Every structure is written in structure tokens, then in C-alpha cells.
Amino acid sequence: MSITSQPATHAAPPASAGTLPSAGPLASVQQLPSVMQLPSAEEILAFAPGENFPVALKVLRQPLRDDLMAVYGFARLVDNIGDNYKGDRLAALDLVDQELSQTYDSQPTHAIFQQLQPAIQRRKLSQAEFVKLIQANRLDQTKSHYASWSELMEYCELSANPVGRLVLQIFGSANARNIELSDAICSALQVAEHLQDVGEDFRAGRVYLPAEELASHNCSLARLEADVKQGLGSPALKRVVCQLAVRARGMLASGEPLVGQLKGQPRLAIAGFVAGGHAALDAIEATDGEVLSALRKPRKSRLAQHFARLLWLSLRLGKSKSNAGAATRSAT
């Protein structure tokens, strides 16, 4: 069964290969959390200053920024529950699903959803995209390995691409071509994050590096475990990381035309997201794929260079379109 069609059940996870730690608490039907037990809006939004998404929004006017921050708050809440919630994670995610339904149908209780409701109503945001983010975190509780790149991309379809689609809906630019470009960008950003977090993810009981990539570079789960314990990547692991960084870079580049498709402040925001992804991959590649011994943070100078390059390319593309339009009008 594919990831995108897997039902959200409360069954126990399959036995993991090797000695991978447990992926986290699973739900029991008898112990349902209350809304008051979920992380508060203050706890969730405290993460914002150090993360790429909210930082990139500073170029936007207040109405757009408020609506995008509301989406960020929801996504951050769901991720926090899926990764860090000490109680019943699946039951807590069910509660989030209920709050989401109330946000669309009546009046939610949690402050994150109260902040989200006006954005949903103003921008006609798709409930299905929010549901996918919940599904991704449900999947994280029951699935610890990904067999192939295509399987990982199915996960990204749930965990990353919905955020980009919601952003486009807020910008009023969610046409088919823009969604295709956005999906490539968001999936690439998700892979870059997985590469940065190899050690953290392994200790949480998850391996997002596709098994086929690990096998092709002779990096077994036992080898990965030893590397994580040592805090230093083996040549085999570093080869895997570098190969996946190349694939992520290609996807990110394939989505770059989205910058030129947009105008004004949305163009600047998307250029910031893409530039941040390139800078993150630069940091990984600068160490030949060594991601265990230290957090590989993007350099601000590299981010600025990529940002300037993307804006220049978008202006060049706009000029080409203008010239082509003028030539067509003169020919008629």
C-alpha cells in the first residue's frame, strides 16, 4: 500500500530492522488527551525566530504575514506533537484533526486554530492540505524506514508539499504550474532537512535515508547506528548524504521558475525559501556530507548570494516574456 493511501490506524508499528529505537508513544483508545494538554500557541510560536519559514515572511505586508504565520503555527503544532509529545501522539493528532474540523465548521478551542480560522475564511484555504500534514505525523508514529526515493517522495507529498500549496493559496497563485514547481521546492527542502537531522532522526527511531541509497553505498543500519553513536559519519554514510544532496539540489533548481512566476512581495518570500534551501545544501556539501559531528547551518553570505541570483534570474525571465509579447504584438 502506498504511503498516500495508508489509513490512519492505531495499530502497533511493524518490527524495525536492526536496533533502531522506538519511534515514539502510540495511542490507546482509552486515554484521549484534551485540548488543554496540547502544546500552547506560545510554546509553538517560540520556535519561529530561528526557523527559515517565518524569517522569510518578514518581507511581506502584515495581512499576508499574519495568514502565513497562522499556517506556520498549525504545521509547527502538528510536527511538535508528532516528534515531542509525551503522551498519546496518535490520540493527540486525532484531537488536532477534530479541532481542524471545528475550525472549518464552527468554533475551535485551541489558540492556534483560533488564529488560523480567519486565514482560512479570507483565503478559502483547502482543508485537505492541512489534513495531509496530520497524516504525515501519524505516519511518523508507525513507519520508521523508507525503501526508495519514490517512497520518500510520497512522504514529502504529505509532510512538505501541502505547506507550499497553502502558501500559494494565500498568495492567490495556486494554478497547476505553480503547484508543480512548489511541490519540487518543498520536497527538496524536506530532504535537505532530513540530511541535516540524520542523527536526531535515528535517535527518534526514524531513518529517512532511503534503504536503496544506503545499500548502494554499502551503508547498513548497523553502520549507521555506529556512526550516530560515534557522532561522526563513515565514508559510506557521507557518500549517501552527498548523493541525496545532489538529488535535492536538482529538485530545488527545477522549482526555481516559481520565483519568476510570482510578483512583488510573494516573489521575494519564495526566493527566500529557495535560497535558504540552497544555502543549507551548500553547508552539507562543504563538509563532504559530514552531518553527525555538528549542526550544518547555512551561511548568511551563501543565502544572500542565492537570493540575489534568483531575483536576477526572475527579472531576466520577466524581461524575456515582455520582449516575446512585444514581438508577437508587432507581428500582428
C-alpha positions in Angstrom: 0.0 0.0 0.0 1.4 3.4 -0.9 2.0 6.0 1.8 -0.6 8.4 0.5 -3.3 5.7 0.7 -2.3 4.2 4.0 -5.1 4.5 6.5 -4.5 6.3 9.8 -4.9 3.4 12.3 -3.8 3.0 15.8 -2.2 -0.4 15.2 1.3 -1.1 16.5 4.1 -0.5 14.2 5.9 -3.3 12.3 9.1 -4.6 13.8 12.1 -2.5 12.8 15.2 -3.8 11.2 18.4 -3.6 13.2 18.4 -1.8 16.5 16.5 1.3 15.6 15.0 2.9 18.7 11.2 3.1 19.2 9.5 5.8 17.0 7.6 7.1 20.0 4.4 6.6 22.0 1.4 5.1 20.3 -2.2 5.9 21.1 -4.6 3.8 23.2 -8.3 4.4 22.6 -9.0 4.7 26.3 -6.6 7.6 27.0 -7.6 10.6 24.9 -5.9 14.0 25.6 -7.8 17.2 26.0 -7.1 20.4 24.1 -5.6 21.9 27.3 -2.9 19.1 27.2 -1.7 20.1 23.7 1.3 22.5 23.4 0.1 26.1 23.7 0.4 28.7 21.0 3.1 30.5 23.0 5.2 27.3 23.1 4.8 26.6 19.4 5.4 30.2 18.1 8.5 30.4 20.3 10.3 28.4 17.7 9.6 30.9 14.9 12.6 33.3 15.2 15.2 30.6 14.4 13.4 28.9 11.5 13.6 29.6 7.8 9.8 29.9 7.1 8.9 32.7 9.4 12.1 34.6 8.8 11.4 34.7 5.1 8.0 36.2 5.7 9.4 39.4 7.1 9.4 40.8 3.5 5.6 40.6 3.4 2.9 43.0 4.3 1.1 42.4 7.6 -2.1 40.7 6.2 -0.2 38.2 4.2 2.3 37.6 7.0 -0.4 37.1 9.6 -2.1 34.4 7.4 1.1 32.6 6.6 2.2 32.7 10.3 -1.2 31.1 11.1 -0.4 28.3 8.7 3.1 28.0 10.2 1.6 27.7 13.7 -0.6 24.8 12.6 2.3 23.0 10.9 4.6 23.6 13.8 2.0 22.3 16.3 1.4 19.1 14.3 5.1 18.5 14.0 5.7 19.2 17.7 3.1 16.6 18.6 4.4 14.1 16.2 8.0 14.5 17.4 7.9 15.5 21.1 4.5 15.0 22.7 5.0 12.9 25.8 1.5 11.4 25.8 -0.6 9.5 23.3 0.7 11.0 20.0 -1.8 9.4 17.7 -4.7 10.3 20.1 -3.3 13.9 20.2 -3.2 14.0 16.4 -6.8 12.8 16.3 -7.7 15.7 18.6 -5.9 18.1 16.2 -8.0 16.6 13.4 -11.1 17.3 15.4 -10.0 20.9 16.1 -9.4 21.4 12.4 -12.9 20.2 11.6 -14.3 22.6 14.1 -12.2 25.4 12.6 -14.0 24.9 9.3 -17.4 24.1 10.7 -17.9 26.0 13.9 -15.5 27.5 16.6 -12.2 25.9 17.6 -10.9 25.9 21.2 -7.1 26.0 20.8 -5.5 29.3 20.2 -3.5 28.0 17.1 -6.8 27.2 15.4 -8.5 30.4 16.5 -5.6 32.3 14.8 -5.9 30.0 11.7 -9.7 30.4 11.2 -9.6 34.0 9.8 -6.9 33.0 7.3 -9.0 30.0 6.2 -12.0 32.2 5.7 -10.2 35.0 4.0 -8.2 32.9 1.6 -10.5 29.9 1.2 -7.7 27.5 2.2 -8.1 23.8 1.4 -8.8 21.6 4.4 -7.3 18.7 2.6 -3.8 20.2 2.7 -4.0 20.6 6.5 -5.2 17.0 6.8 -2.2 15.8 4.9 0.1 17.4 7.4 -1.7 15.5 10.2 -1.4 12.2 8.1 2.4 12.7 7.8 2.8 12.9 11.5 0.5 9.9 12.0 2.8 8.0 9.6 5.8 9.0 11.6 4.4 7.1 14.6 4.1 3.8 12.6 6.7 3.9 9.9 10.5 4.1 10.6 12.1 3.3 7.2 11.7 4.3 3.6 12.6 1.7 1.0 13.2 4.0 -2.0 13.4 7.6 -3.2 9.9 7.3 -4.7 8.6 6.2 -1.3 10.3 9.1 0.4 8.7 11.5 -2.2 5.3 10.0 -1.3 6.0 11.0 2.3 7.0 14.5 1.2 3.7 14.7 -0.6 2.1 14.6 2.9 4.8 16.3 5.1 6.1 19.2 3.0 4.2 19.9 -0.3 0.9 20.9 1.5 2.7 23.9 3.1 3.7 25.2 -0.3 0.2 24.7 -1.7 -1.3 26.6 1.2 1.3 29.4 0.7 0.2 29.7 -3.0 -3.4 29.8 -2.0 -2.7 32.7 0.4 -0.8 34.4 -2.5 -3.8 33.8 -4.8 -1.4 31.9 -7.2 -2.3 28.3 -6.8 -2.5 27.3 -10.5 -1.4 23.9 -11.8 2.0 25.0 -13.0 2.8 26.9 -9.8 1.8 23.9 -7.7 4.1 21.6 -9.6 7.0 24.0 -9.1 6.1 24.5 -5.4 6.0 20.7 -4.8 9.5 20.3 -6.2 10.8 23.1 -3.9 9.1 21.8 -0.8 10.1 18.2 -1.3 13.7 19.3 -1.8 13.6 21.4 1.4 12.2 18.4 3.2 15.1 16.2 2.0 17.6 18.8 3.0 16.1 18.9 6.5 16.3 15.1 6.7 20.0 15.2 5.7 20.7 17.8 8.4 18.9 15.7 11.0 20.2 12.2 10.3 21.5 11.7 13.9 18.5 13.3 15.6 16.0 11.3 13.4 17.9 8.0 14.1 17.7 8.6 17.8 14.0 9.2 17.5 13.6 5.9 15.8 13.4 7.0 12.2 15.6 6.7 9.1 14.5 8.8 6.2 17.6 8.0 4.1 16.1 5.5 1.5 17.2 1.9 2.0 18.1 1.6 -1.6 20.5 4.5 -1.3 22.1 3.1 1.8 22.5 -0.3 0.2 24.1 1.2 -3.0 26.8 2.7 -0.9 27.3 -0.2 1.5 25.9 1.7 4.5 24.0 -0.8 6.6 21.7 0.1 9.5 24.4 -1.3 11.8 26.9 1.0 10.2 24.5 4.0 10.5 23.9 3.2 14.2 27.6 3.0 14.9 28.2 6.4 13.2 25.4 8.0 15.2 26.8 6.7 18.4 30.3 7.9 17.5 29.0 11.3 16.3 31.0 11.0 13.1 29.9 9.9 9.7 31.7 7.0 8.0 32.8 7.3 4.3 29.8 5.2 3.3 27.2 7.4 5.1 28.8 10.6 3.8 28.5 9.2 0.2 24.8 8.6 0.8 24.3 12.1 2.2 26.2 13.7 -0.7 24.3 11.8 -3.3 20.9 12.7 -1.8 22.1 16.4 -1.5 22.7 16.3 -5.3 19.2 15.0 -5.9 17.7 17.6 -3.6 19.6 20.3 -5.3 18.3 19.2 -8.7 14.7 19.3 -7.4 15.2 22.7 -5.9 16.6 24.0 -9.2 13.7 22.6 -11.1 11.3 24.6 -8.9 13.2 27.9 -9.2 11.0 29.2 -12.1 8.3 29.7 -9.4 10.2 32.8 -8.3 9.7 34.3 -11.8 6.0 33.3 -11.9 5.2 35.5 -8.9 5.4 39.2 -8.5 6.2 41.7 -5.7 6.5 40.5 -2.1 5.4 36.9 -2.8 8.3 36.7 -5.2 10.7 37.9 -2.5 9.3 35.4 0.0 9.6 32.4 -2.3 13.1 33.5 -3.4 14.0 33.5 0.4 12.7 29.9 0.8 14.6 28.6 -2.2 17.8 30.5 -1.3 17.6 29.0 2.2 17.4 25.5 0.8 20.4 26.1 -1.5 22.4 27.5 1.4 21.5 24.5 3.6 22.7 22.1 0.9 25.9 24.2 0.5 26.6 23.7 4.2 26.2 20.0 3.9 28.3 19.7 0.8 31.1 21.9 2.2 31.8 19.1 4.8 31.6 16.3 2.2 28.4 15.1 3.8 29.5 15.1 7.4 26.3 15.8 9.2 26.7 14.0 12.6 29.5 15.9 14.3 27.9 19.3 14.2 24.7 21.1 13.0 25.5 22.3 9.5 23.9 25.8 9.5 23.6 27.7 6.2 25.9 30.7 6.0 24.2 34.1 5.6 26.6 35.0 2.8 25.6 32.0 0.8 21.9 32.6 1.4 22.3 36.2 0.2 24.2 35.1 -3.0 21.5 32.6 -3.9 18.8 35.2 -3.1 20.4 37.7 -5.4 20.8 35.1 -8.2 17.2 34.0 -8.0 15.9 37.6 -8.2 18.2 38.3 -11.2 17.0 35.2 -13.0 13.4 36.1 -12.3 13.9 39.7 -13.7 15.6 38.2 -16.7 12.8 35.8 -17.3 10.3 38.6 -17.0 12.2 40.7 -19.5 12.2 37.8 -21.9 8.5 37.3 -21.6 7.9 41.1 -22.2 10.1 41.1 -25.3 8.3 38.0 -26.6 4.9 39.6 -26.0 6.1 42.8 -27.8 7.3 40.8 -30.7 4.0 38.9 -31.0 2.0 42.2 -31.0 4.2 43.8 -33.6 3.9 40.7 -35.8 0.1 41.0 -35.7 
